[in-house]
Amino acid sequence: GGWGACAIHDGAGPFRTMAHGDTRVIPAELLETMYPFVVEAFSLRPDSGGPGKHRGGLGYIKRYRILEPCTLRVDFDRILCPPWGVMGGHPAESGRVVITRHGSEVPEVIYKCREYQLAEGDIISAEIGGGGGYGPPQDRSLELIVRDVARGYVSAEAAKRDYGVSAEDLQTFA
């Protein structure tokens, strides 16, 4: 996922650390030949980095569509304990896994320590956490906020909520 920001720059990411040999990013084509799913999306997770003078690094989202009945077990930790910010920076979004059952619009956050039965058409979203922010968000430059919104790292809604930057401010500066 994303790494925390520091005193001189935004956090990097998303990354896989060398200490976690079991978290490699396996090509979707290989996974799809081994398991009963298709990878529908693999993208950065907007708004996952903690707001701050320096923004935390982003996590990512990987979305799977289940092709036949199967069982899922996840081992995500710290779902309820988001990566903290420092020196006035805000916490990042924590990681989580979400099931949206076929025919339902209501997503269900799932937890480790039990198995989940999946059916054809269910959607699984693995949402990897970001890194915490550094320094007060109000100290972030408007130029960097505009850049983040333009690149899709931060949504216009989060720019307003977290940094106090309105859509008009974004348009004026762009």
Buried (B, 14 or more C-beta within 10 A) or exposed (E): BBBBBBEEEBBBBBBBEEEEEEEEEEEBEEBBEEBBBEBEEEEBBBBBBBBBBBBBBBBBBBBBBBBEEBEBEBEBEEBEEBBBBBBBBBBBBBBBBBBBBEEEEEEEEBBEEEEBEBEEBBBBBBBBBBBBBBBBBEBBEBEBBBBBBEEEBBBEEBBBBBBEBEEEBBEEBE
